[in-house]
Amino acid sequence: MRRTAALAVLLSLAGCGGGGGLTPAGEAEVAADPTGGDEGLTGTLTVFAAASLTDVFTGLGERLEVEHPQLDVRFNFAGSSALAQQIAQGAPADVFASAAEGPMATVTDAGLAEDAEVFARNPLVLAVPVDNPAGIEPPATAGLPGLADLLVPEHTVAVCAPEVPCGAAAAEVLGSAGLADAPDTYDDDVRAVLTKVELGEVDAGLVYVSDVRAAGDAVLAYAFRESARAVNAYPVAVLADAPNAEAGRAFVDLVLSEEGRRALTDAGFQQP
Amino acid sequence: MSRHRGGVPAPLLVPALLAVAFLVLPLAGLLVRAPWPDLLPQLTTPAVGEALRLSLVSATLATLVSLVLGVPLAWVLARTRARGRSLLRALVTVPLVLPPVVGGVALFLVLGRQGLLGRWLDEAFGVTVPFTTTAVVIAETFVAMPFLVISVEGALRAADVRFDDAAATLGADRWTTFRRVTLPLVAPGIAAGAVLCWARALGEFGATITFAGNFPGTTQTMPLAVYLALQQEPEAAIVLSLVLLAVSLATLLLLRDRWLGRASVSA
C-alpha cells in the first residue's frame, strides 16, 4: 500500500514536470527575448550557486556570454548554507541559486532577495562504487526498492551532515527507512560524499541524482522509494543589492527558460 | 629594554603594531559577537564536550606519535652526512604546503580500504582505518609532524656539537651520546616543536574530514563541529571557537611557564 502511494507521488511529480511546468517556462521565454534583443548587457555578473549546479550553470553562463560579449559571468559554487551566510555577510552577488529552500529563506528573511522561484528538483539516490564491494543490489521484485532493501546497518555509509541541504534530506529518508544509525560519516557537502564513493572507501553514499550523472561511470546508483519524501527544491533569485541586477535578471530568465530546463534535465535534475 | 634607550625605532614599531592589530582584532571580533548569555547552555551540550574531548585526546596522541618518530628523523636530517638529505628534508616537509584535503585523499590512497597498505590490512587482519579515531590521529600526525621535525632539526643544528664529541672521546657510543647529551641539550627545542605540533593538530580540519570523516564521538573534532555549525547557526560556531581558543591559550600559557621560557633563549 505504502509503495503504491509513494509511486503515485513520483508519478505526479513527473507529471508536474511535463505538463504544469510549461506555463512559467513560456512566460520566461517572453521575458528573456527583449533583453537579448536590442541592448547588450555589460559588466560583471556574479552568481552564487549550490555546488551541485556547477556543470549546468557553467554552461548557461557561457551561453549568456556568447549572447552578450561585453558581459563577464563569474560563479561562486559552494554549499548553499555557506553561500547564504556569505550573502548575509554582504558578499557582492547578483544571483543566488540554492539547493534547498532553507538557505534561500535565510537570504529572503534578511530582506536581501524576494520572489525566489523554484527551477529544479533533485531527489537523492544511493550511489555505490562501481566494483560494489558490499554487493549492494536491489531485490528482484518489481517496483522501486525501499532503502532498507538495499542497506543494512553494517555497511559503511557516507551522507551529508544534517546542517547542509543534502544532509537534511538524507536524515529524512534514512529516518523513514528506520536506518537513522546507518551513516559512518557526515560530510560537509555532497561532492565530498561522492568522492568517498568514487574512491571505494564507503560501501554506499546518499547523493543527488545529478551528482551521479556528473560522476559518469565511476559509480552505480539506485533509486529508492523513500527519496520521494525529501526531494530538494532549488530556488533562484536576483538579490536586492545586486550590483548588476539587469544581467542577474537575464541569467535567472535563462535558467527558467526552455533552454535552461533542457540543460537541467540533461544533467539529471527534475522539473519543478 | 633599559640598554636600548629611545625604544623601538618607528620603522619597526609601526609594522609591529599593525601585525598585532591584524592578528588580535579577529579574536576580539569573536569575543564581541559571542552570545554570552547562551554560552553556558551551549557549552554543556554533550556534543560540545565530546568534540572537545576527542580534539584534546587526538591532538595529544598525534603529538606523542610525532615525538617518537619525528625526533629521530630530525636527528638524521641534522647530524648525518647521508646523500640526498636535502631531498629527504623537502619530501618530509611536503605536508606543510600540501592542502590538507589533498593530504586526506593521499592517506586514502595508502591506508584506505582500497589503498596500497589498507587493502592488505583489510584482507589480512580485517582492519579498516578510515572513519575511526585512529584515522583522526593519523591525519593529524601527517599534517603536524613536519612542524616538530623542522623545530627539532633547527635546535639540533644550533646545539654545540662539541659536547657530543666530548662524550664520544669519553667512550660513549652514538646512542648513549644522543640519549644523555644531545637530548637534554635540545629539550627546549623539542618542547617548542611539540607545542607547535600539538596546536597544528588541534586545529586540523581538511585531512581529518576527508580521511577520518565526521561522526560525533568518534571522528568529529572541534574544527569540524565549528565548520558545520557555521552552515546553520553562526552563534553556535562562535561559542565552539571560543572554547577551542580558551583551551589552546590556557595550554600554551601553562607550557610557556614550564618550558618555553628556556626554549626562546636557546632556539
HADDOCK unambig.tbl for C-alpha pairs under 7 A between the chains (distance, minus, plus):
assign (segid A and resid 81 and name CA) (segid B and resid 231 and name CA) 5.08 0.50 0.50
assign (segid A and resid 81 and name CA) (segid B and resid 232 and name CA) 6.67 0.50 0.50
assign (segid A and resid 82 and name CA) (segid B and resid 231 and name CA) 5.28 0.50 0.50
assign (segid A and resid 163 and name CA) (segid B and resid 228 and name CA) 6.32 0.50 0.50
assign (segid A and resid 163 and name CA) (segid B and resid 231 and name CA) 6.14 0.50 0.50
assign (segid A and resid 163 and name CA) (segid B and resid 232 and name CA) 5.84 0.50 0.50
assign (segid A and resid 164 and name CA) (segid B and resid 231 and name CA) 6.82 0.50 0.50
assign (segid A and resid 184 and name CA) (segid B and resid 131 and name CA) 6.80 0.50 0.50
assign (segid A and resid 184 and name CA) (segid B and resid 215 and name CA) 6.43 0.50 0.50
assign (segid A and resid 185 and name CA) (segid B and resid 131 and name CA) 6.76 0.50 0.50
assign (segid A and resid 185 and name CA) (segid B and resid 213 and name CA) 4.98 0.50 0.50
assign (segid A and resid 185 and name CA) (segid B and resid 214 and name CA) 4.84 0.50 0.50
assign (segid A and resid 185 and name CA) (segid B and resid 215 and name CA) 5.05 0.50 0.50
assign (segid A and resid 186 and name CA) (segid B and resid 213 and name CA) 6.68 0.50 0.50
assign (segid A and resid 186 and name CA) (segid B and resid 214 and name CA) 5.01 0.50 0.50
assign (segid A and resid 186 and name CA) (segid B and resid 215 and name CA) 6.01 0.50 0.50
assign (segid A and resid 187 and name CA) (segid B and resid 213 and name CA) 6.66 0.50 0.50
assign (segid A and resid 187 and name CA) (segid B and resid 214 and name CA) 6.19 0.50 0.50
assign (segid A and resid 188 and name CA) (segid B and resid 228 and name CA) 6.78 0.50 0.50
assign (segid A and resid 200 and name CA) (segid B and resid 114 and name CA) 6.52 0.50 0.50
assign (segid A and resid 201 and name CA) (segid B and resid 112 and name CA) 6.26 0.50 0.50
assign (segid A and resid 201 and name CA) (segid B and resid 113 and name CA) 5.71 0.50 0.50
assign (segid A and resid 201 and name CA) (segid B and resid 114 and name CA) 6.77 0.50 0.50
